[in-house]
Amino acid sequence: MMSGLVFVLILVIALLGLYILSDYTGYLEDYGASSGASSYPNGDEWEGDSWDDWDGGWNWDDWDGGGGDDDEEEIVAGGGGAYPDEGVKSAVYVELVDAETDRPIQEENIRFELYRTDITHLQEGSLQILNTYYPEKVSYRLYATREDGTFYLPEKIWQGNYYFHELNAPEGYDLAADTYFDVNELFDWPEPYVVQIRLSPAKNIIRIQMNDADTQLPVGGGTFWVIAAENIITMDGTVRYTTGQVVDTIYCDEEGYGESDELYLGAYTVQQVGAPEYYASMTETFTAEVEQRTGALPEVHEVEAEKTQIVLHVADELYADQNIGGARFTVTNQRTGLTQQLTTDSAGNAVLTNLEKGVTYTIQQSQTVGDYRPDSDTYEMVVTADGRVNGESSAQLEITNRVLRVVIHPVDAVLRTNTLDQQFALYDSQDNMLESWTSDGQDLVLTDLPEGDYYILHNGDAEQRYTFRVTDTASVQTWTISLFTLRSVVALVLAALLTVGVIGLMVFLIRLAARKHEEARRKKQEEPPKEKQEKETPPAPKH
């Protein structure tokens, strides 16, 4: 009887041992999801002492136990981990990898939920709550990566269909799609079932809108390089772009809009390398920051396109503030030979636009106004491949016109003032009378005389002939005619009379002063000496 009881007791102990070997997860410490650690199996179950013995670099000595979220309360039902006997249970190991490079992403505290889909009527599957039992029961609903971007599920799971749902992503990566996997055979802790969470690097685009700088209307046809402003490195350690690398080219459409391909997150420099027809390329670059998508489109970078133009400005050569309107110019395209005419406005300006790149234009004045002389020079303006003239999108060409200004200034020979009522006639060197006039106290200004020799007759008297020469200069040429007139005679007489009067007055004053001096001298001689008078005066009587 006793031997039978002992046999039964041994059988019970053996069955209990088999249960522990097949189901129990080992000595697992309580784990907090925020710690970034996960759970590990009992060391007694390993057949090697490091990860290298079973496909990895994890060292058993580093194991600190735990997994999931220790803030979760123990949940007995409603989430998994407590199904009836469903066959084998397997250990699961999860690692984060870059979807493009297959390199590991070593980021801590990336959190996941585990769902099962094959035994539930719920469309999204049932959330799995896993447990550890030593030294006390702890339930987990969240599972977080350690510093190396991996974790173990804290408990083996039954065979079935599952998926991981990511709750937060590493910096520079998008959230992974739900990662589905099927467990249909036994995987133990030394060689667990490996689930790779494949994360795609986050990307976004750069958007550009080109508008005319003056009209703000869209301008199509611009081309831009996108250049990495820094080394663009993702968290798997891959250098996606190096500083200064041209990573994309943006082509603007007819409406002036353009966008880049999807680019890795980071800072980029945008440089214009092709300008629309008749426009100059930008010399400045701008920086664009590619940021993670938020649901809205990234900002549009507004680019103002400056039209290539040459501004002609015509002014008086001597007086720069006197603009000349109505001056005409002929502009010739040296490539095609085609010409066009330009006329300055009241401000003296004429604007030449629609200029072809890589073409030389010649500009020559064909007509001016009034007595001005047109500029005889021919100007060559080269539009470079970047749509600039002399390095500018808007080049200024300053042109002056000359007029020969002659001022005839008849003055009184004595008074040096302008004369009145004097007759004059102007003749050229061929004795042709060009102008006759009577002086009115103002100078006569002439602007229509060509270079040459001239003379002026006063009152038609050939004896009073004054000769001058007109030269080609922008300065005012003043001819002064000094005349002896009746006013001069009167002025001289008055001056003489005034002089005589002044002299007579001076003589009178001198003689008057001399007379007074003589009288004073005589008076002084007639007076007795003072001391002598005092001696001869008797003393006053004493009372």
SETIZA-934626 format. One record per residue (C-alpha): x, z, y. Coordinates in steps of 0.25 Angstrom, whole numbers, padded with zeros to 4 digits, always signed. Layout:
<pts>
XZY/...
</pts>
This chain:
<pts>
+0000+0000+0000/+0011+0004+0009/+0019-0009+0006/+0007-0017+0010/+0005-0010+0023/+0020-0013+0026/+0018-0028+0023/+0006-0029+0032/+0014-0022+0043/+0026-0031+0041/+0017-0043+0041/+0010-0039+0054/+0024-0037+0061/+0028-0051+0056/+0016-0057+0062/+0018-0050+0075/+0032-0055+0075/+0028-0069+0073/+0018-0068+0084/+0029-0063+0094/+0038-0074+0090/+0028-0085+0092/+0020-0080+0104/+0028-0070+0112/+0035-0075+0124/+0046-0065+0124/+0051-0054+0134/+0046-0059+0147/+0047-0052+0160/+0036-0052+0171/+0039-0065+0180/+0035-0068+0194/+0032-0082+0198/+0038-0080+0212/+0052-0076+0205/+0054-0090+0200/+0057-0085+0186/+0050-0087+0173/+0050-0082+0159/+0059-0083+0147/+0058-0080+0132/+0064-0069+0125/+0079-0071+0122/+0077-0068+0108/+0070-0081+0106/+0082-0090+0111/+0091-0097+0102/+0101-0099+0113/+0105-0091+0125/+0104-0101+0136/+0096-0113+0141/+0107-0122+0137/+0104-0120+0123/+0090-0125+0125/+0090-0136+0135/+0092-0129+0148/+0101-0120+0157/+0093-0108+0157/+0101-0095+0152/+0094-0085+0145/+0101-0074+0152/+0094-0079+0165/+0081-0076+0159/+0073-0066+0167/+0060-0067+0161/+0046-0069+0167/+0037-0081+0171/+0025-0084+0179/+0019-0075+0189/+0020-0059+0188/+0010-0058+0199/-0001-0063+0190/-0010-0053+0184/-0012-0054+0169/-0023-0064+0165/-0029-0062+0151/-0038-0074+0151/-0041-0087+0159/-0028-0094+0159/-0021-0097+0146/-0010-0090+0137/-0021-0084+0128/-0027-0095+0120/-0030-0094+0105/-0019-0099+0095/-0015-0113+0100/-0003-0115+0091/+0012-0115+0097/+0016-0109+0110/+0028-0114+0118/+0037-0110+0129/+0037-0118+0141/+0049-0120+0151/+0046-0127+0165/+0056-0134+0174/+0055-0141+0187/+0061-0155+0188/+0062-0165+0199/+0053-0177+0195/+0063-0187+0200/+0076-0182+0195/+0072-0173+0183/+0081-0162+0189/+0077-0148+0189/+0071-0142+0202/+0076-0128+0203/+0066-0121+0211/+0061-0107+0209/+0046-0102+0210/+0039-0115+0208/+0026-0110+0202/+0017-0117+0191/+0004-0114+0184/+0002-0118+0169/-0011-0124+0165/-0016-0128+0151/-0026-0140+0149/-0029-0142+0134/-0038-0130+0131/-0046-0129+0144/-0058-0135+0150/-0052-0133+0164/-0048-0147+0170/-0035-0141+0176/-0032-0133+0164/-0031-0118+0162/-0021-0110+0169/-0011-0103+0159/-0008-0088+0161/+0004-0085+0153/+0009-0071+0149/+0021-0063+0145/+0019-0050+0137/+0032-0042+0139/+0034-0031+0143/+0019-0033+0148/+0010-0044+0149/+0011-0053+0161/+0003-0066+0164/+0007-0078+0172/+0000-0089+0179/+0011-0095+0188/+0025-0099+0183/+0037-0101+0193/+0050-0107+0192/+0063-0100+0192/+0075-0104+0201/+0079-0115+0191/+0065-0121+0192/+0060-0118+0178/+0052-0107+0171/+0046-0104+0157/+0032-0101+0155/+0031-0086+0152/+0024-0088+0139/+0023-0098+0128/+0011-0107+0129/+0002-0113+0118/+0002-0127+0115/-0007-0136+0124/-0007-0144+0137/-0002-0138+0150/+0002-0141+0164/+0010-0134+0175/+0004-0134+0189/+0014-0132+0200/+0011-0123+0212/+0023-0125+0221/+0034-0135+0222/+0049-0134+0225/+0053-0138+0239/+0053-0153+0240/+0045-0156+0228/+0030-0159+0226/+0021-0151+0217/+0022-0156+0203/+0010-0162+0196/+0004-0153+0185/+0014-0154+0174/+0007-0156+0160/+0013-0153+0147/+0009-0150+0132/+0014-0140+0123/+0012-0144+0108/+0024-0138+0101/+0032-0125+0101/+0043-0123+0111/+0050-0110+0111/+0058-0103+0122/+0071-0108+0119/+0066-0123+0120/+0053-0122+0128/+0044-0133+0132/+0049-0138+0145/+0040-0143+0156/+0046-0150+0168/+0039-0149+0181/+0042-0162+0188/+0042-0161+0203/+0043-0173+0212/+0051-0171+0225/+0042-0171+0237/+0042-0183+0246/+0036-0188+0258/+0036-0200+0268/+0041-0203+0282/+0031-0210+0291/+0034-0219+0303/+0025-0225+0314/+0031-0235+0324/+0025-0237+0337/+0028-0245+0349/+0035-0235+0359/+0027-0241+0371/+0013-0245+0365/+0013-0235+0354/+0008-0246+0345/+0012-0247+0330/+0025-0256+0328/+0028-0261+0314/+0041-0265+0308/+0050-0253+0309/+0060-0249+0298/+0066-0236+0296/+0076-0229+0287/+0074-0216+0282/+0087-0208+0280/+0089-0195+0274/+0093-0185+0285/+0098-0175+0274/+0101-0174+0259/+0087-0174+0253/+0088-0165+0240/+0077-0161+0231/+0077-0147+0224/+0082-0154+0211/+0095-0156+0218/+0094-0171+0220/+0099-0177+0232/+0088-0187+0235/+0094-0193+0248/+0107-0190+0256/+0108-0189+0271/+0108-0202+0277/+0103-0210+0266/+0092-0220+0269/+0081-0217+0260/+0070-0226+0264/+0065-0237+0274/+0052-0236+0281/+0046-0249+0286/+0035-0248+0296/+0023-0257+0294/+0015-0266+0304/+0009-0253+0310/+0022-0246+0312/+0020-0237+0300/+0030-0234+0290/+0033-0223+0279/+0044-0220+0270/+0044-0219+0255/+0042-0205+0250/+0055-0197+0253/+0060-0184+0248/+0058-0172+0258/+0069-0170+0269/+0074-0175+0282/+0075-0190+0285/+0080-0199+0297/+0072-0211+0300/+0080-0222+0307/+0074-0236+0311/+0081-0248+0306/+0072-0259+0309/+0063-0260+0321/+0050-0269+0323/+0052-0282+0329/+0054-0281+0344/+0057-0266+0343/+0070-0258+0344/+0074-0249+0333/+0075-0234+0335/+0089-0229+0337/+0084-0214+0335/+0081-0209+0321/+0071-0198+0318/+0070-0188+0307/+0059-0187+0297/+0056-0175+0288/+0050-0178+0275/+0041-0166+0271/+0033-0163+0259/+0019-0168+0258/+0008-0160+0263/-0004-0169+0261/-0003-0175+0275/+0006-0187+0278/+0019-0185+0285/+0020-0186+0300/+0022-0200+0306/+0035-0202+0313/+0032-0210+0326/+0042-0221+0330/+0042-0228+0343/+0047-0242+0343/+0053-0247+0356/+0051-0262+0358/+0064-0269+0362/+0064-0274+0376/+0072-0279+0388/+0068-0274+0401/+0072-0283+0413/+0072-0277+0427/+0075-0285+0439/+0079-0278+0453/+0085-0281+0466/+0100-0281+0465/+0102-0273+0477/+0090-0264+0477/+0088-0260+0462/+0074-0254+0465/+0068-0267+0470/+0063-0273+0457/+0061-0288+0456/+0048-0293+0449/+0045-0307+0446/+0059-0310+0441/+0059-0319+0429/+0068-0320+0416/+0070-0329+0405/+0073-0322+0391/+0079-0330+0380/+0079-0327+0365/+0093-0332+0361/+0089-0333+0346/+0077-0341+0348/+0079-0347+0362/+0065-0343+0367/+0063-0338+0381/+0054-0330+0388/+0051-0326+0403/+0050-0313+0409/+0046-0309+0423/+0049-0295+0429/+0037-0287+0434/+0036-0279+0448/+0045-0269+0442/+0056-0279+0440/+0054-0278+0424/+0052-0288+0413/+0052-0283+0399/+0057-0292+0387/+0051-0288+0374/+0049-0294+0360/+0064-0295+0358/+0070-0299+0345/+0080-0291+0338/+0094-0297+0337/+0092-0307+0348/+0099-0310+0361/+0090-0312+0374/+0095-0319+0387/+0088-0315+0400/+0090-0323+0412/+0082-0322+0426/+0075-0335+0429/+0068-0331+0442/+0067-0320+0453/+0059-0317+0465/+0061-0318+0480/+0075-0320+0485/+0081-0314+0473/+0091-0321+0465/+0089-0320+0450/+0100-0314+0441/+0108-0325+0436/+0114-0318+0423/+0109-0320+0409/+0107-0307+0401/+0108-0306+0386/+0100-0295+0379/+0103-0293+0364/+0092-0287+0355/+0099-0280+0343/+0094-0279+0329/+0088-0265+0332/+0080-0271+0344/+0088-0265+0355/+0095-0271+0367/+0108-0264+0372/+0104-0253+0362/+0090-0251+0369/+0076-0254+0365/+0073-0257+0379/+0085-0264+0387/+0085-0265+0402/+0090-0277+0409/+0093-0275+0424/+0093-0287+0432/+0095-0288+0448/+0091-0300+0457/+0099-0302+0470/+0094-0306+0484/+0103-0309+0495/+0099-0300+0507/+0104-0304+0521/+0100-0295+0533/+0102-0301+0547/+0104-0290+0556/+0105-0294+0571/+0109-0282+0580/+0111-0280+0595/+0126-0280+0598/+0125-0268+0606/+0114-0260+0601/+0116-0263+0586/+0101-0264+0584/+0093-0275+0579/+0090-0286+0589/+0076-0290+0594/+0071-0304+0598/+0084-0312+0594/+0083-0325+0588/+0091-0329+0575/+0092-0340+0566/+0099-0341+0552/+0106-0353+0547/+0113-0356+0534/+0127-0363+0533/+0120-0377+0534/+0114-0373+0548/+0100-0372+0542/+0092-0362+0549/+0086-0352+0539/+0080-0341+0547/+0077-0338+0562/+0071-0326+0567/+0070-0317+0579/+0075-0303+0578/+0065-0291+0578/+0074-0279+0576/+0074-0281+0561/+0085-0287+0552/+0082-0300+0545/+0083-0299+0530/+0085-0312+0522/+0085-0313+0506/+0085-0328+0504/+0099-0333+0509/+0108-0338+0499/+0123-0336+0500/+0130-0344+0511/+0133-0344+0526/+0123-0342+0537/+0123-0340+0552/+0113-0335+0562/+0111-0340+0577/+0106-0330+0587/+0096-0337+0597/+0100-0350+0592/+0114-0349+0599/+0125-0355+0590/+0135-0346+0598/+0128-0334+0592/+0130-0338+0577/+0132-0327+0566/+0137-0332+0553/+0135-0324+0539/+0136-0326+0524/+0127-0323+0513/+0133-0319+0500/+0128-0316+0486/+0126-0301+0486/+0116-0291+0483/+0119-0283+0496/+0112-0285+0509/+0120-0294+0518/+0118-0290+0533/+0121-0300+0544/+0122-0292+0558/+0121-0300+0570/+0126-0293+0583/+0119-0299+0596/+0121-0296+0611/+0108-0296+0617/+0100-0292+0630/+0099-0278+0623/+0114-0278+0621/+0115-0281+0637/+0105-0270+0640/+0112-0260+0631/+0125-0263+0637/+0120-0261+0651/+0114-0249+0648/+0126-0244+0641/+0134-0248+0653/+0125-0241+0662/+0124-0229+0654/+0139-0229+0653/+0141-0229+0668/+0131-0219+0670/+0138-0210+0660/+0151-0212+0667/+0145-0210+0681/+0139-0197+0676/+0152-0192+0670/+0159-0195+0683/+0149-0188+0691/+0150-0176+0682/+0165-0176+0683/+0165-0177+0698/+0154-0166+0699/+0163-0157+0690/+0175-0159+0699/+0168-0156+0712/+0163-0143+0706/+0177-0140+0702/+0183-0143+0716/+0172-0134+0723/+0175-0122+0714/+0190-0124+0716/+0188-0123+0731/+0179-0112+0731/+0189-0104+0723/+0200-0107+0733/+0191-0102+0745/+0188-0088+0739/+0199-0077+0742/+0206-0070+0731/+0198-0058+0725/+0208-0048+0726/+0210-0050+0741/+0196-0048+0743/+0196-0035+0736/+0207-0029+0745/+0201-0034+0758/+0187-0027+0755/+0187-0013+0761/+0183-0001+0752/+0169+0004+0753/+0167+0017+0761/+0165+0030+0754/+0153+0038+0756/
</pts>
